[in-house]
Amino acid sequence: MTQAPTPTPDTVRRLVRTLLHEGDPRGATARGGADGPDVRPVAEGSRCTWWVGTRHVLRLAPDREAAARLRRELRLRDLVRPHVPLAVPTSVAHGEWSPGLAYTLDTKVPGGTAEDHDVTAVGEADLAGLLGGLREVPPRQAEALGVPRAAPRSLEALRRMAVAAGQRLADADEFDAARLRQLTPPGAAQLAAQPGTAVLVHHRLRGEHLVVSAEGRVRGVLDWTGAVLGDPVEDIAGLARAVGSPAAVRAATLAGYGARPCLRGLWLARCDTVIRLAAALEGRATGPLPLLRAQLHRTWEPILLERVTDFREAGED
């Protein structure tokens, strides 16, 4: 197997100089003089996603599997765009940056991220539009593009792992393990996924993938490479980690989801954050600890639904 080359600022600059010159002769030298535009990695230590000047983002697939997902994403974004009220990135150029390895040069969606700005009540309505719009995407058309199906996760299996991880976090003075007792085995069984509910799921609704304005409006959604046809509450769980449980549940309720899916998404997120933080602290997984701690805090924010709905009622929803 041939080792993929490591992108450098020079190789990225050479690529985008050609792309921007072909599309806009003035863009090649904007903010970069004769050598081309300024380029810099979006995240420290990452060589797969680059800022290009102030108006574009270049994404490079590091291997053939990622290249296949990137090519699929280009077609999926076109399918999704008419159904969601938020901006979906547009590619101005795409191709191969190395044999077999895809790239896309996208226009930047203006705004910060959910890690930078709080989402307001109007922003929650934006998120409701996203969740509702994803339900409207025809599953057969998504599957025809190669979007894979994903089986719903077992909340009971996740609960058991979270109980063990929560005790380790308690020993490290990171978490009150007693909080997990709210979810009992019968409760987890009542919140099992319902058959026949598979829809298009973004599956990576992280704070960094939500474009949020300074006023708290959600303006766009990035990175559709992880999309699947599966359990819609996975996106509710993603929102709980990104913007907090109260905002996520309010958005899901506005989108027409009842108590059962809201509580299922909430507990998937809570168990996930406990397990991930424990794994990172023990050196079994990577990830910035401040972000993992923030996600744990967000998912465990109390919600009104928990105070007025018991698991029996949720199971009857």
C-alpha positions in Angstrom: 0.0 0.0 0.0 1.5 3.4 -1.0 1.9 5.9 1.8 -0.2 9.0 1.2 1.9 12.2 1.0 1.7 14.7 3.8 0.1 18.0 2.8 2.3 21.0 3.4 1.6 24.7 3.1 3.6 24.7 -0.2 1.6 21.8 -1.7 -1.7 23.3 -0.6 -0.7 26.8 -1.9 0.3 25.3 -5.3 -3.0 23.5 -5.6 -5.3 26.4 -4.6 -3.2 28.9 -6.7 -4.2 26.9 -9.8 -7.8 26.5 -8.7 -8.5 30.1 -7.8 -6.6 31.4 -10.8 -8.9 29.3 -13.1 -12.0 30.6 -11.4 -11.0 34.2 -10.6 -7.7 35.7 -11.9 -7.7 38.2 -9.0 -8.3 35.5 -6.3 -4.9 33.8 -6.8 -3.0 36.8 -5.4 -5.6 38.0 -2.9 -4.1 38.3 0.6 -1.1 36.4 -0.5 0.7 38.4 -3.2 2.4 36.7 -6.1 2.9 33.5 -4.1 -0.9 32.9 -3.9 -3.4 33.1 -1.0 -2.7 32.7 2.7 -3.2 29.0 3.7 -3.2 27.6 7.2 -4.6 24.5 8.9 -8.0 24.9 10.4 -7.0 23.0 13.5 -3.6 22.7 15.1 -2.0 19.4 14.2 -4.4 18.8 11.4 -3.3 18.6 7.7 -6.6 17.7 6.2 -8.6 20.9 6.4 -7.1 24.3 5.5 -8.3 27.9 5.4 -7.6 29.5 2.1 -7.6 33.2 2.4 -10.8 34.5 4.0 -13.4 33.0 1.7 -12.6 29.3 1.1 -11.9 26.1 2.9 -9.8 23.2 1.3 -10.5 19.7 2.5 -8.1 16.9 1.6 -8.9 13.2 2.0 -5.9 11.5 3.7 -6.8 8.0 2.4 -9.0 6.2 -0.2 -11.8 5.5 2.3 -12.0 9.2 3.3 -11.8 10.1 -0.4 -14.9 7.9 -1.1 -16.8 9.7 1.8 -15.7 13.1 0.5 -17.0 12.3 -3.1 -20.2 11.0 -1.7 -20.6 14.2 0.4 -20.5 16.4 -2.7 -23.6 14.6 -4.0 -25.3 14.3 -0.7 -25.0 18.1 0.0 -26.9 18.7 -3.3 -29.6 16.3 -2.1 -29.9 17.8 1.3 -29.8 21.5 0.4 -33.5 21.9 -0.7 -34.8 20.3 2.5 -32.9 22.2 5.3 -33.2 25.9 6.1 -29.5 26.2 6.9 -26.5 26.8 4.7 -24.8 23.7 3.4 -21.2 24.3 2.0 -20.9 24.7 -1.8 -17.9 23.3 -3.6 -16.3 25.6 -6.2 -13.7 23.0 -7.3 -13.1 19.3 -6.6 -10.8 16.6 -7.9 -7.7 14.7 -6.8 -4.8 16.3 -4.9 -2.9 13.0 -5.1 -3.6 9.9 -7.1 -6.8 8.4 -5.6 -7.2 11.1 -3.0 -10.0 13.6 -3.4 -10.2 17.2 -2.4 -12.9 19.9 -2.4 -12.5 23.6 -2.2 -15.6 25.0 -0.5 -16.9 28.5 0.0 -16.7 29.4 3.7 -20.0 29.7 5.5 -19.7 33.0 7.5 -19.9 32.9 11.2 -18.3 31.2 14.2 -19.1 27.9 15.8 -21.3 26.6 18.6 -18.1 26.5 20.7 -17.7 30.3 20.1 -21.3 31.5 20.4 -24.3 30.5 22.5 -27.4 29.5 20.5 -30.5 31.6 21.2 -34.1 30.7 21.1 -34.2 31.7 17.5 -31.2 29.5 16.9 -33.0 26.6 18.5 -35.8 27.1 15.9 -33.0 27.0 13.2 -31.9 23.6 14.7 -35.5 22.4 14.6 -35.6 23.2 10.9 -32.5 21.1 10.4 -33.9 18.1 12.3 -37.3 18.4 10.5 -35.6 18.9 7.1 -33.5 15.7 7.5 -36.7 13.7 8.0 -37.8 15.0 4.6 -34.8 13.8 2.6 -35.9 10.7 0.7 -34.1 7.7 2.2 -34.0 5.8 -1.2 -32.3 8.7 -2.9 -29.7 9.0 -0.1 -29.1 5.2 -0.2 -28.6 5.5 -4.0 -25.7 7.9 -3.4 -24.0 5.3 -1.2 -25.1 6.6 2.2 -24.8 3.6 4.5 -27.4 2.3 6.9 -26.5 2.1 10.7 -28.4 0.0 13.2 -29.7 1.8 16.3 -27.4 1.5 19.4 -28.4 -0.5 22.5 -29.1 2.1 25.2 -28.9 -0.7 27.8 -25.4 -1.8 26.6 -24.3 1.8 26.6 -25.8 2.3 30.1 -23.7 -0.5 31.5 -20.5 0.9 30.0 -21.4 4.3 31.3 -22.0 3.0 34.9 -18.5 1.5 34.9 -16.9 4.6 33.4 -18.8 6.8 35.7 -17.4 5.1 38.8 -13.9 5.6 37.5 -14.6 9.3 36.9 -16.0 9.4 40.5 -12.8 7.9 41.8 -10.9 10.7 39.9 -13.3 13.3 41.4 -14.6 14.2 37.9 -18.2 13.1 38.2 -21.0 12.0 40.6 -21.6 8.4 39.6 -25.0 8.5 41.4 -26.4 10.6 38.6 -26.4 7.6 36.3 -28.9 5.8 38.6 -31.6 7.9 37.1 -31.5 5.6 34.1 -32.5 2.2 35.2 -32.4 -1.0 33.1 -36.3 -0.9 32.7 -36.0 2.8 31.8 -33.3 2.0 29.1 -35.6 -0.8 27.7 -38.5 1.6 27.4 -36.3 4.1 25.6 -35.2 1.5 23.0 -35.2 2.6 19.4 -38.5 2.3 17.6 -38.6 0.1 14.4 -39.1 1.8 11.0 -37.8 5.2 12.1 -34.6 5.3 10.0 -34.0 8.8 8.4 -31.0 10.6 7.1 -28.8 11.4 10.1 -25.9 13.9 10.0 -24.2 11.9 12.8 -21.5 14.6 13.4 -23.5 17.5 14.9 -20.5 18.7 17.0 -20.0 22.3 18.1 -17.3 22.8 15.5 -19.7 21.7 12.7 -22.5 24.2 13.6 -21.9 27.7 12.1 -23.4 30.2 14.6 -23.6 33.9 14.3 -22.7 36.4 17.0 -26.5 36.9 17.5 -27.0 33.2 18.3 -28.6 32.1 15.0 -27.5 28.8 13.5 -26.5 29.7 9.9 -25.0 26.5 8.5 -24.0 22.8 9.1 -20.6 21.5 8.0 -19.0 18.1 7.4 -21.6 15.7 6.0 -19.1 12.8 5.5 -20.4 10.8 8.4 -24.0 10.9 7.3 -26.0 7.6 7.7 -29.5 6.3 7.4 -30.4 5.4 10.9 -31.7 6.4 14.3 -32.7 10.1 14.2 -32.1 10.6 17.9 -28.4 10.4 17.2 -28.6 13.9 16.0 -30.5 15.0 19.1 -27.7 13.4 21.1 -25.1 15.3 19.0 -27.0 18.6 19.7 -27.0 17.9 23.4 -23.2 17.6 23.4 -22.9 20.7 21.2 -25.3 23.2 22.6 -26.6 21.6 25.8 -29.5 19.3 26.7 -32.2 21.9 27.2 -31.6 23.6 23.8 -31.3 20.2 22.1 -34.6 19.0 23.5 -36.4 22.2 22.8 -35.2 22.1 19.2 -36.2 18.4 18.9 -39.7 19.2 20.3 -40.1 22.1 17.9 -39.2 19.6 15.1 -42.1 17.3 16.2 -40.2 14.7 18.3 -42.0 13.5 21.4 -40.8 12.6 24.9 -39.5 9.1 24.0 -37.0 10.2 21.3 -36.0 13.3 23.2 -35.1 11.3 26.3 -33.4 8.5 24.3 -31.2 11.1 22.6 -30.5 12.8 25.9 -29.3 9.5 27.5 -27.3 8.4 24.6 -25.4 11.7 24.9 -25.0 11.5 28.6 -23.6 7.9 28.5 -21.3 8.8 25.5 -19.8 11.8 27.3 -19.1 9.8 30.5 -17.5 7.0 28.5 -15.4 9.3 26.3 -14.1 11.4 29.2 -13.1 8.3 31.2 -11.3 6.9 28.2 -9.4 10.1 27.5 -8.3 10.5 31.2 -7.1 6.9 31.1 -5.1 7.4 27.9 -7.2 5.0 25.9 -8.6 7.7 23.6 -7.5 11.1 22.3 -9.4 14.3 22.6 -9.0 17.7 24.3 -10.0 17.2 28.0 -11.5 20.8 28.3 -13.8 20.1 25.4 -14.8 16.6 26.8 -15.5 18.1 30.2 -17.6 20.9 28.6 -19.6 18.3 26.7 -20.1 16.3 29.9 -21.4 19.4 31.6 -23.7 20.3 28.7 -25.4 16.9 28.4 -26.0 16.7 32.1 -27.8 20.0 32.3 -31.3 19.3 33.7 -34.3 19.6 31.4 -38.0 20.2 32.2 -39.0 17.0 30.4 -37.2 14.9 33.0 -39.1 16.6 35.8 -42.6 16.1 34.4 -42.2 12.8 32.5 -41.4 9.5 34.0 -40.1 6.6 31.9 -43.5 4.8 31.9 -45.1 7.9 30.2 -42.2 8.2 27.8 -42.6 4.6 26.9 -46.2 5.3 26.0 -45.4 8.3 23.8 
